[in-house]
Amino acid sequence: MAFKDEEQAKAYWAENLALLFKLLAIWFVVSFGFGILLVDVLNEIRFFGFKLGFWFSQQGAIYTFVALIFVYVFKMNTLDKKYGVDE
């Protein structure tokens, strides 16, 4: 990985960290927020026969995490191409 200059490297890492923090915030809201804090409110709603709060605790957070992995890979490949550091 070679950047043209220090400014380009800093811009790359700033975008990388911004993406990372956004995805971590989504993961936190889904896993902790929906699965723990809002579980009683979400349990009023049924999803495939299960209480929605229970579903988020058991399945939804895992599905979201896997989806976020694919989003991260796609976005990082785009970012790498933008800065010319792709493989």
BABA-143535 format. One record per atom (N, C-alpha, C): residue number from 1; x, z, y; residue in one letter. Coordinates in steps of 0.2 Angstrom, whole numbers. Each point is the difference from the previous one (the first is absolute). Layout:
<kolti><num>NUM</num><x>X</x><z>Z</z><y>Y</y><residuo>A</residuo></kolti>
...
END
This chain:
<kolti><num>1</num><x>4</x><z>0</z><y>-6</y><residuo>M</residuo></kolti>
<kolti><num>1</num><x>-4</x><z>0</z><y>6</y><residuo>M</residuo></kolti>
<kolti><num>1</num><x>4</x><z>0</z><y>6</y><residuo>M</residuo></kolti>
<kolti><num>2</num><x>0</x><z>-5</z><y>4</y><residuo>A</residuo></kolti>
<kolti><num>2</num><x>4</x><z>-1</z><y>6</y><residuo>A</residuo></kolti>
<kolti><num>2</num><x>-4</x><z>-2</z><y>6</y><residuo>A</residuo></kolti>
<kolti><num>3</num><x>0</x><z>4</z><y>5</y><residuo>F</residuo></kolti>
<kolti><num>3</num><x>-3</x><z>-1</z><y>6</y><residuo>F</residuo></kolti>
<kolti><num>3</num><x>4</x><z>-3</z><y>5</y><residuo>F</residuo></kolti>
<kolti><num>4</num><x>-2</x><z>-4</z><y>5</y><residuo>K</residuo></kolti>
<kolti><num>4</num><x>4</x><z>-4</z><y>5</y><residuo>K</residuo></kolti>
<kolti><num>4</num><x>3</x><z>5</z><y>4</y><residuo>K</residuo></kolti>
<kolti><num>5</num><x>-4</x><z>6</z><y>2</y><residuo>D</residuo></kolti>
<kolti><num>5</num><x>3</x><z>4</z><y>5</y><residuo>D</residuo></kolti>
<kolti><num>5</num><x>-4</x><z>7</z><y>-1</y><residuo>D</residuo></kolti>
<kolti><num>6</num><x>3</x><z>5</z><y>3</y><residuo>E</residuo></kolti>
<kolti><num>6</num><x>-3</x><z>7</z><y>-1</y><residuo>E</residuo></kolti>
<kolti><num>6</num><x>-7</x><z>1</z><y>3</y><residuo>E</residuo></kolti>
<kolti><num>7</num><x>-2</x><z>-4</z><y>5</y><residuo>E</residuo></kolti>
<kolti><num>7</num><x>-6</x><z>0</z><y>3</y><residuo>E</residuo></kolti>
<kolti><num>7</num><x>-6</x><z>-3</z><y>-5</y><residuo>E</residuo></kolti>
<kolti><num>8</num><x>2</x><z>-5</z><y>-4</y><residuo>Q</residuo></kolti>
<kolti><num>8</num><x>-4</x><z>-3</z><y>-5</y><residuo>Q</residuo></kolti>
<kolti><num>8</num><x>-1</x><z>5</z><y>-6</y><residuo>Q</residuo></kolti>
<kolti><num>9</num><x>5</x><z>4</z><y>-2</y><residuo>A</residuo></kolti>
<kolti><num>9</num><x>0</x><z>5</z><y>-5</y><residuo>A</residuo></kolti>
<kolti><num>9</num><x>-5</x><z>6</z><y>2</y><residuo>A</residuo></kolti>
<kolti><num>10</num><x>1</x><z>2</z><y>6</y><residuo>K</residuo></kolti>
<kolti><num>10</num><x>-5</x><z>5</z><y>3</y><residuo>K</residuo></kolti>
<kolti><num>10</num><x>-7</x><z>-2</z><y>0</y><residuo>K</residuo></kolti>
<kolti><num>11</num><x>-1</x><z>-6</z><y>2</y><residuo>A</residuo></kolti>
<kolti><num>11</num><x>-7</x><z>-3</z><y>0</y><residuo>A</residuo></kolti>
<kolti><num>11</num><x>-3</x><z>0</z><y>-7</y><residuo>A</residuo></kolti>
<kolti><num>12</num><x>4</x><z>-2</z><y>-5</y><residuo>Y</residuo></kolti>
<kolti><num>12</num><x>-2</x><z>-1</z><y>-7</y><residuo>Y</residuo></kolti>
<kolti><num>12</num><x>-2</x><z>7</z><y>-2</y><residuo>Y</residuo></kolti>
<kolti><num>13</num><x>4</x><z>5</z><y>1</y><residuo>W</residuo></kolti>
<kolti><num>13</num><x>-1</x><z>7</z><y>-3</y><residuo>W</residuo></kolti>
<kolti><num>13</num><x>-6</x><z>3</z><y>4</y><residuo>W</residuo></kolti>
<kolti><num>14</num><x>-1</x><z>-2</z><y>6</y><residuo>A</residuo></kolti>
<kolti><num>14</num><x>-5</x><z>3</z><y>4</y><residuo>A</residuo></kolti>
<kolti><num>14</num><x>-7</x><z>-3</z><y>-3</y><residuo>A</residuo></kolti>
<kolti><num>15</num><x>0</x><z>-6</z><y>-2</y><residuo>E</residuo></kolti>
<kolti><num>15</num><x>-6</x><z>-3</z><y>-3</y><residuo>E</residuo></kolti>
<kolti><num>15</num><x>-1</x><z>3</z><y>-7</y><residuo>E</residuo></kolti>
<kolti><num>16</num><x>5</x><z>0</z><y>-4</y><residuo>N</residuo></kolti>
<kolti><num>16</num><x>0</x><z>3</z><y>-6</y><residuo>N</residuo></kolti>
<kolti><num>16</num><x>-3</x><z>7</z><y>0</y><residuo>N</residuo></kolti>
<kolti><num>17</num><x>3</x><z>4</z><y>4</y><residuo>L</residuo></kolti>
<kolti><num>17</num><x>-3</x><z>7</z><y>0</y><residuo>L</residuo></kolti>
<kolti><num>17</num><x>-7</x><z>1</z><y>3</y><residuo>L</residuo></kolti>
<kolti><num>18</num><x>-2</x><z>-5</z><y>4</y><residuo>A</residuo></kolti>
<kolti><num>18</num><x>-7</x><z>0</z><y>3</y><residuo>A</residuo></kolti>
<kolti><num>18</num><x>-5</x><z>-1</z><y>-6</y><residuo>A</residuo></kolti>
<kolti><num>19</num><x>2</x><z>-6</z><y>-4</y><residuo>L</residuo></kolti>
<kolti><num>19</num><x>-4</x><z>-1</z><y>-6</y><residuo>L</residuo></kolti>
<kolti><num>19</num><x>0</x><z>5</z><y>-5</y><residuo>L</residuo></kolti>
<kolti><num>20</num><x>5</x><z>3</z><y>-1</y><residuo>L</residuo></kolti>
<kolti><num>20</num><x>1</x><z>6</z><y>-5</y><residuo>L</residuo></kolti>
<kolti><num>20</num><x>-5</x><z>6</z><y>2</y><residuo>L</residuo></kolti>
<kolti><num>21</num><x>1</x><z>1</z><y>7</y><residuo>F</residuo></kolti>
<kolti><num>21</num><x>-5</x><z>6</z><y>2</y><residuo>F</residuo></kolti>
<kolti><num>21</num><x>-7</x><z>-2</z><y>0</y><residuo>F</residuo></kolti>
<kolti><num>22</num><x>-2</x><z>-6</z><y>1</y><residuo>K</residuo></kolti>
<kolti><num>22</num><x>-7</x><z>-2</z><y>0</y><residuo>K</residuo></kolti>
<kolti><num>22</num><x>-2</x><z>1</z><y>-7</y><residuo>K</residuo></kolti>
<kolti><num>23</num><x>3</x><z>-3</z><y>-5</y><residuo>L</residuo></kolti>
<kolti><num>23</num><x>-2</x><z>0</z><y>-7</y><residuo>L</residuo></kolti>
<kolti><num>23</num><x>0</x><z>7</z><y>-2</y><residuo>L</residuo></kolti>
<kolti><num>24</num><x>5</x><z>5</z><y>2</y><residuo>L</residuo></kolti>
<kolti><num>24</num><x>0</x><z>7</z><y>-3</y><residuo>L</residuo></kolti>
<kolti><num>24</num><x>-6</x><z>3</z><y>3</y><residuo>L</residuo></kolti>
<kolti><num>25</num><x>-2</x><z>-2</z><y>7</y><residuo>A</residuo></kolti>
<kolti><num>25</num><x>-6</x><z>4</z><y>3</y><residuo>A</residuo></kolti>
<kolti><num>25</num><x>-6</x><z>-2</z><y>-4</y><residuo>A</residuo></kolti>
<kolti><num>26</num><x>-1</x><z>-7</z><y>-2</y><residuo>I</residuo></kolti>
<kolti><num>26</num><x>-6</x><z>-2</z><y>-4</y><residuo>I</residuo></kolti>
<kolti><num>26</num><x>0</x><z>4</z><y>-7</y><residuo>I</residuo></kolti>
<kolti><num>27</num><x>6</x><z>1</z><y>-3</y><residuo>W</residuo></kolti>
<kolti><num>27</num><x>0</x><z>3</z><y>-6</y><residuo>W</residuo></kolti>
<kolti><num>27</num><x>-2</x><z>7</z><y>0</y><residuo>W</residuo></kolti>
<kolti><num>28</num><x>3</x><z>4</z><y>6</y><residuo>F</residuo></kolti>
<kolti><num>28</num><x>-2</x><z>7</z><y>1</y><residuo>F</residuo></kolti>
<kolti><num>28</num><x>-8</x><z>1</z><y>1</y><residuo>F</residuo></kolti>
<kolti><num>29</num><x>-2</x><z>-5</z><y>4</y><residuo>V</residuo></kolti>
<kolti><num>29</num><x>-8</x><z>1</z><y>2</y><residuo>V</residuo></kolti>
<kolti><num>29</num><x>-4</x><z>-1</z><y>-7</y><residuo>V</residuo></kolti>
<kolti><num>30</num><x>2</x><z>-5</z><y>-4</y><residuo>V</residuo></kolti>
<kolti><num>30</num><x>-4</x><z>-1</z><y>-6</y><residuo>V</residuo></kolti>
<kolti><num>30</num><x>1</x><z>6</z><y>-5</y><residuo>V</residuo></kolti>
<kolti><num>31</num><x>7</x><z>2</z><y>-1</y><residuo>S</residuo></kolti>
<kolti><num>31</num><x>1</x><z>5</z><y>-5</y><residuo>S</residuo></kolti>
<kolti><num>31</num><x>-2</x><z>7</z><y>2</y><residuo>S</residuo></kolti>
<kolti><num>32</num><x>2</x><z>2</z><y>6</y><residuo>F</residuo></kolti>
<kolti><num>32</num><x>-1</x><z>7</z><y>2</y><residuo>F</residuo></kolti>
<kolti><num>32</num><x>-7</x><z>0</z><y>4</y><residuo>F</residuo></kolti>
<kolti><num>33</num><x>-1</x><z>-5</z><y>4</y><residuo>G</residuo></kolti>
<kolti><num>33</num><x>-6</x><z>1</z><y>4</y><residuo>G</residuo></kolti>
<kolti><num>33</num><x>-6</x><z>-1</z><y>-4</y><residuo>G</residuo></kolti>
<kolti><num>34</num><x>-1</x><z>-6</z><y>-4</y><residuo>F</residuo></kolti>
<kolti><num>34</num><x>-6</x><z>-1</z><y>-4</y><residuo>F</residuo></kolti>
<kolti><num>34</num><x>0</x><z>4</z><y>-6</y><residuo>F</residuo></kolti>
<kolti><num>35</num><x>6</x><z>1</z><y>-3</y><residuo>G</residuo></kolti>
<kolti><num>35</num><x>0</x><z>4</z><y>-6</y><residuo>G</residuo></kolti>
<kolti><num>35</num><x>-1</x><z>7</z><y>0</y><residuo>G</residuo></kolti>
<kolti><num>36</num><x>2</x><z>3</z><y>6</y><residuo>I</residuo></kolti>
<kolti><num>36</num><x>0</x><z>8</z><y>1</y><residuo>I</residuo></kolti>
<kolti><num>36</num><x>-4</x><z>2</z><y>5</y><residuo>I</residuo></kolti>
<kolti><num>37</num><x>2</x><z>-3</z><y>6</y><residuo>L</residuo></kolti>
<kolti><num>37</num><x>-4</x><z>3</z><y>6</y><residuo>L</residuo></kolti>
<kolti><num>37</num><x>-7</x><z>-2</z><y>1</y><residuo>L</residuo></kolti>
<kolti><num>38</num><x>-2</x><z>-6</z><y>-2</y><residuo>L</residuo></kolti>
<kolti><num>38</num><x>-6</x><z>-3</z><y>1</y><residuo>L</residuo></kolti>
<kolti><num>38</num><x>-4</x><z>-1</z><y>-6</y><residuo>L</residuo></kolti>
<kolti><num>39</num><x>2</x><z>4</z><y>-6</y><residuo>V</residuo></kolti>
<kolti><num>39</num><x>-3</x><z>-1</z><y>-6</y><residuo>V</residuo></kolti>
<kolti><num>39</num><x>-7</x><z>2</z><y>0</y><residuo>V</residuo></kolti>
<kolti><num>40</num><x>-2</x><z>5</z><y>3</y><residuo>D</residuo></kolti>
<kolti><num>40</num><x>-7</x><z>3</z><y>0</y><residuo>D</residuo></kolti>
<kolti><num>40</num><x>-4</x><z>-5</z><y>3</y><residuo>D</residuo></kolti>
<kolti><num>41</num><x>2</x><z>-3</z><y>6</y><residuo>V</residuo></kolti>
<kolti><num>41</num><x>-4</x><z>-5</z><y>3</y><residuo>V</residuo></kolti>
<kolti><num>41</num><x>-1</x><z>-7</z><y>-4</y><residuo>V</residuo></kolti>
<kolti><num>42</num><x>6</x><z>-2</z><y>-3</y><residuo>L</residuo></kolti>
<kolti><num>42</num><x>-1</x><z>-6</z><y>-4</y><residuo>L</residuo></kolti>
<kolti><num>42</num><x>-3</x><z>1</z><y>-7</y><residuo>L</residuo></kolti>
<kolti><num>43</num><x>-1</x><z>6</z><y>-2</y><residuo>N</residuo></kolti>
<kolti><num>43</num><x>-3</x><z>1</z><y>-6</y><residuo>N</residuo></kolti>
<kolti><num>43</num><x>-8</x><z>-1</z><y>0</y><residuo>N</residuo></kolti>
<kolti><num>44</num><x>-2</x><z>-1</z><y>6</y><residuo>E</residuo></kolti>
<kolti><num>44</num><x>-7</x><z>-1</z><y>1</y><residuo>E</residuo></kolti>
<kolti><num>44</num><x>-2</x><z>-8</z><y>-1</y><residuo>E</residuo></kolti>
<kolti><num>45</num><x>5</x><z>-4</z><y>-1</y><residuo>I</residuo></kolti>
<kolti><num>45</num><x>0</x><z>-7</z><y>-1</y><residuo>I</residuo></kolti>
<kolti><num>45</num><x>2</x><z>-1</z><y>-7</y><residuo>I</residuo></kolti>
<kolti><num>46</num><x>-4</x><z>-4</z><y>-4</y><residuo>R</residuo></kolti>
<kolti><num>46</num><x>2</x><z>-2</z><y>-7</y><residuo>R</residuo></kolti>
<kolti><num>46</num><x>3</x><z>-7</z><y>0</y><residuo>R</residuo></kolti>
<kolti><num>47</num><x>5</x><z>0</z><y>-4</y><residuo>F</residuo></kolti>
<kolti><num>47</num><x>4</x><z>-7</z><y>-1</y><residuo>F</residuo></kolti>
<kolti><num>47</num><x>1</x><z>-1</z><y>-8</y><residuo>F</residuo></kolti>
<kolti><num>48</num><x>-3</x><z>-5</z><y>-2</y><residuo>F</residuo></kolti>
<kolti><num>48</num><x>0</x><z>-1</z><y>-7</y><residuo>F</residuo></kolti>
<kolti><num>48</num><x>-2</x><z>6</z><y>-4</y><residuo>F</residuo></kolti>
<kolti><num>49</num><x>-5</x><z>4</z><y>2</y><residuo>G</residuo></kolti>
<kolti><num>49</num><x>-3</x><z>5</z><y>-3</y><residuo>G</residuo></kolti>
<kolti><num>49</num><x>4</x><z>7</z><y>1</y><residuo>G</residuo></kolti>
<kolti><num>50</num><x>6</x><z>-1</z><y>3</y><residuo>F</residuo></kolti>
<kolti><num>50</num><x>4</x><z>6</z><y>2</y><residuo>F</residuo></kolti>
<kolti><num>50</num><x>-1</x><z>2</z><y>7</y><residuo>F</residuo></kolti>
<kolti><num>51</num><x>2</x><z>7</z><y>1</y><residuo>K</residuo></kolti>
<kolti><num>51</num><x>0</x><z>2</z><y>7</y><residuo>K</residuo></kolti>
<kolti><num>51</num><x>6</x><z>-3</z><y>4</y><residuo>K</residuo></kolti>
<kolti><num>52</num><x>-1</x><z>-3</z><y>6</y><residuo>L</residuo></kolti>
<kolti><num>52</num><x>5</x><z>-4</z><y>3</y><residuo>L</residuo></kolti>
<kolti><num>52</num><x>6</x><z>5</z><y>1</y><residuo>L</residuo></kolti>
<kolti><num>53</num><x>0</x><z>6</z><y>2</y><residuo>G</residuo></kolti>
<kolti><num>53</num><x>5</x><z>4</z><y>1</y><residuo>G</residuo></kolti>
<kolti><num>53</num><x>4</x><z>1</z><y>-6</y><residuo>G</residuo></kolti>
<kolti><num>54</num><x>-3</x><z>1</z><y>-6</y><residuo>F</residuo></kolti>
<kolti><num>54</num><x>3</x><z>1</z><y>-6</y><residuo>F</residuo></kolti>
<kolti><num>54</num><x>4</x><z>-7</z><y>-2</y><residuo>F</residuo></kolti>
<kolti><num>55</num><x>-3</x><z>-6</z><y>1</y><residuo>W</residuo></kolti>
<kolti><num>55</num><x>3</x><z>-6</z><y>-1</y><residuo>W</residuo></kolti>
<kolti><num>55</num><x>6</x><z>-1</z><y>4</y><residuo>W</residuo></kolti>
<kolti><num>56</num><x>0</x><z>2</z><y>6</y><residuo>F</residuo></kolti>
<kolti><num>56</num><x>6</x><z>-1</z><y>4</y><residuo>F</residuo></kolti>
<kolti><num>56</num><x>5</x><z>5</z><y>-2</y><residuo>F</residuo></kolti>
<kolti><num>57</num><x>-1</x><z>6</z><y>-2</y><residuo>S</residuo></kolti>
<kolti><num>57</num><x>5</x><z>4</z><y>-3</y><residuo>S</residuo></kolti>
<kolti><num>57</num><x>3</x><z>-2</z><y>-6</y><residuo>S</residuo></kolti>
<kolti><num>58</num><x>-4</x><z>-3</z><y>-5</y><residuo>Q</residuo></kolti>
<kolti><num>58</num><x>2</x><z>-2</z><y>-6</y><residuo>Q</residuo></kolti>
<kolti><num>58</num><x>3</x><z>-7</z><y>-1</y><residuo>Q</residuo></kolti>
<kolti><num>59</num><x>-3</x><z>-5</z><y>4</y><residuo>Q</residuo></kolti>
<kolti><num>59</num><x>1</x><z>-7</z><y>-1</y><residuo>Q</residuo></kolti>
<kolti><num>59</num><x>2</x><z>-3</z><y>7</y><residuo>Q</residuo></kolti>
<kolti><num>60</num><x>-4</x><z>1</z><y>5</y><residuo>G</residuo></kolti>
<kolti><num>60</num><x>1</x><z>-4</z><y>6</y><residuo>G</residuo></kolti>
<kolti><num>60</num><x>7</x><z>1</z><y>3</y><residuo>G</residuo></kolti>
<kolti><num>61</num><x>3</x><z>6</z><y>0</y><residuo>A</residuo></kolti>
<kolti><num>61</num><x>6</x><z>1</z><y>3</y><residuo>A</residuo></kolti>
<kolti><num>61</num><x>6</x><z>-4</z><y>-4</y><residuo>A</residuo></kolti>
<kolti><num>62</num><x>-1</x><z>-1</z><y>-7</y><residuo>I</residuo></kolti>
<kolti><num>62</num><x>5</x><z>-3</z><y>-4</y><residuo>I</residuo></kolti>
<kolti><num>62</num><x>-1</x><z>-8</z><y>2</y><residuo>I</residuo></kolti>
<kolti><num>63</num><x>-6</x><z>-2</z><y>0</y><residuo>Y</residuo></kolti>
<kolti><num>63</num><x>-1</x><z>-7</z><y>1</y><residuo>Y</residuo></kolti>
<kolti><num>63</num><x>2</x><z>-2</z><y>7</y><residuo>Y</residuo></kolti>
<kolti><num>64</num><x>-1</x><z>4</z><y>5</y><residuo>T</residuo></kolti>
<kolti><num>64</num><x>3</x><z>-1</z><y>7</y><residuo>T</residuo></kolti>
<kolti><num>64</num><x>7</x><z>0</z><y>0</y><residuo>T</residuo></kolti>
<kolti><num>65</num><x>3</x><z>4</z><y>-3</y><residuo>F</residuo></kolti>
<kolti><num>65</num><x>8</x><z>1</z><y>-1</y><residuo>F</residuo></kolti>
<kolti><num>65</num><x>3</x><z>-7</z><y>-3</y><residuo>F</residuo></kolti>
<kolti><num>66</num><x>-3</x><z>-2</z><y>-5</y><residuo>V</residuo></kolti>
<kolti><num>66</num><x>2</x><z>-6</z><y>-3</y><residuo>V</residuo></kolti>
<kolti><num>66</num><x>-1</x><z>-6</z><y>5</y><residuo>V</residuo></kolti>
<kolti><num>67</num><x>-6</x><z>-1</z><y>3</y><residuo>A</residuo></kolti>
<kolti><num>67</num><x>-1</x><z>-5</z><y>5</y><residuo>A</residuo></kolti>
<kolti><num>67</num><x>5</x><z>0</z><y>6</y><residuo>A</residuo></kolti>
<kolti><num>68</num><x>2</x><z>6</z><y>2</y><residuo>L</residuo></kolti>
<kolti><num>68</num><x>4</x><z>1</z><y>5</y><residuo>L</residuo></kolti>
<kolti><num>68</num><x>7</x><z>-2</z><y>-2</y><residuo>L</residuo></kolti>
<kolti><num>69</num><x>2</x><z>0</z><y>-6</y><residuo>I</residuo></kolti>
<kolti><num>69</num><x>7</x><z>-2</z><y>-2</y><residuo>I</residuo></kolti>
<kolti><num>69</num><x>0</x><z>-8</z><y>0</y><residuo>I</residuo></kolti>
<kolti><num>70</num><x>-6</x><z>-3</z><y>-2</y><residuo>F</residuo></kolti>
<kolti><num>70</num><x>0</x><z>-7</z><y>1</y><residuo>F</residuo></kolti>
<kolti><num>70</num><x>0</x><z>-3</z><y>7</y><residuo>F</residuo></kolti>
<kolti><num>71</num><x>-3</x><z>4</z><y>5</y><residuo>V</residuo></kolti>
<kolti><num>71</num><x>0</x><z>-1</z><y>7</y><residuo>V</residuo></kolti>
<kolti><num>71</num><x>7</x><z>0</z><y>3</y><residuo>V</residuo></kolti>
<kolti><num>72</num><x>3</x><z>6</z><y>-2</y><residuo>Y</residuo></kolti>
<kolti><num>72</num><x>7</x><z>1</z><y>2</y><residuo>Y</residuo></kolti>
<kolti><num>72</num><x>5</x><z>-6</z><y>-2</y><residuo>Y</residuo></kolti>
<kolti><num>73</num><x>-1</x><z>-2</z><y>-6</y><residuo>V</residuo></kolti>
<kolti><num>73</num><x>5</x><z>-5</z><y>-3</y><residuo>V</residuo></kolti>
<kolti><num>73</num><x>-2</x><z>-7</z><y>4</y><residuo>V</residuo></kolti>
<kolti><num>74</num><x>-6</x><z>-1</z><y>1</y><residuo>F</residuo></kolti>
<kolti><num>74</num><x>-2</x><z>-6</z><y>4</y><residuo>F</residuo></kolti>
<kolti><num>74</num><x>3</x><z>0</z><y>7</y><residuo>F</residuo></kolti>
<kolti><num>75</num><x>-2</x><z>6</z><y>4</y><residuo>K</residuo></kolti>
<kolti><num>75</num><x>2</x><z>0</z><y>7</y><residuo>K</residuo></kolti>
<kolti><num>75</num><x>8</x><z>1</z><y>0</y><residuo>K</residuo></kolti>
<kolti><num>76</num><x>3</x><z>3</z><y>-4</y><residuo>M</residuo></kolti>
<kolti><num>76</num><x>8</x><z>0</z><y>0</y><residuo>M</residuo></kolti>
<kolti><num>76</num><x>3</x><z>-7</z><y>-1</y><residuo>M</residuo></kolti>
<kolti><num>77</num><x>-3</x><z>-4</z><y>-5</y><residuo>N</residuo></kolti>
<kolti><num>77</num><x>3</x><z>-6</z><y>-1</y><residuo>N</residuo></kolti>
<kolti><num>77</num><x>-1</x><z>-5</z><y>7</y><residuo>N</residuo></kolti>
<kolti><num>78</num><x>-6</x><z>1</z><y>3</y><residuo>T</residuo></kolti>
<kolti><num>78</num><x>-1</x><z>-3</z><y>6</y><residuo>T</residuo></kolti>
<kolti><num>78</num><x>5</x><z>2</z><y>6</y><residuo>T</residuo></kolti>
<kolti><num>79</num><x>1</x><z>7</z><y>0</y><residuo>L</residuo></kolti>
<kolti><num>79</num><x>4</x><z>2</z><y>5</y><residuo>L</residuo></kolti>
<kolti><num>79</num><x>8</x><z>-2</z><y>-1</y><residuo>L</residuo></kolti>
<kolti><num>80</num><x>2</x><z>0</z><y>-7</y><residuo>D</residuo></kolti>
<kolti><num>80</num><x>6</x><z>-2</z><y>-1</y><residuo>D</residuo></kolti>
<kolti><num>80</num><x>1</x><z>-8</z><y>2</y><residuo>D</residuo></kolti>
<kolti><num>81</num><x>-5</x><z>-4</z><y>-1</y><residuo>K</residuo></kolti>
<kolti><num>81</num><x>1</x><z>-7</z><y>2</y><residuo>K</residuo></kolti>
<kolti><num>81</num><x>0</x><z>-1</z><y>7</y><residuo>K</residuo></kolti>
<kolti><num>82</num><x>-4</x><z>5</z><y>4</y><residuo>K</residuo></kolti>
<kolti><num>82</num><x>0</x><z>-1</z><y>7</y><residuo>K</residuo></kolti>
<kolti><num>82</num><x>7</x><z>2</z><y>3</y><residuo>K</residuo></kolti>
<kolti><num>83</num><x>4</x><z>4</z><y>-3</y><residuo>Y</residuo></kolti>
<kolti><num>83</num><x>7</x><z>2</z><y>2</y><residuo>Y</residuo></kolti>
<kolti><num>83</num><x>5</x><z>-3</z><y>-4</y><residuo>Y</residuo></kolti>
<kolti><num>84</num><x>-1</x><z>-5</z><y>-4</y><residuo>G</residuo></kolti>
<kolti><num>84</num><x>5</x><z>-4</z><y>-4</y><residuo>G</residuo></kolti>
<kolti><num>84</num><x>4</x><z>4</z><y>-5</y><residuo>G</residuo></kolti>
<kolti><num>85</num><x>-3</x><z>6</z><y>-2</y><residuo>V</residuo></kolti>
<kolti><num>85</num><x>4</x><z>4</z><y>-5</y><residuo>V</residuo></kolti>
<kolti><num>85</num><x>-4</x><z>0</z><y>-7</y><residuo>V</residuo></kolti>
<kolti><num>86</num><x>-4</x><z>-6</z><y>-1</y><residuo>D</residuo></kolti>
<kolti><num>86</num><x>-3</x><z>0</z><y>-7</y><residuo>D</residuo></kolti>
<kolti><num>86</num><x>5</x><z>-3</z><y>-5</y><residuo>D</residuo></kolti>
<kolti><num>87</num><x>-2</x><z>1</z><y>-6</y><residuo>E</residuo></kolti>
<kolti><num>87</num><x>5</x><z>-2</z><y>-6</y><residuo>E</residuo></kolti>
<kolti><num>87</num><x>-1</x><z>-7</z><y>-1</y><residuo>E</residuo></kolti>
END
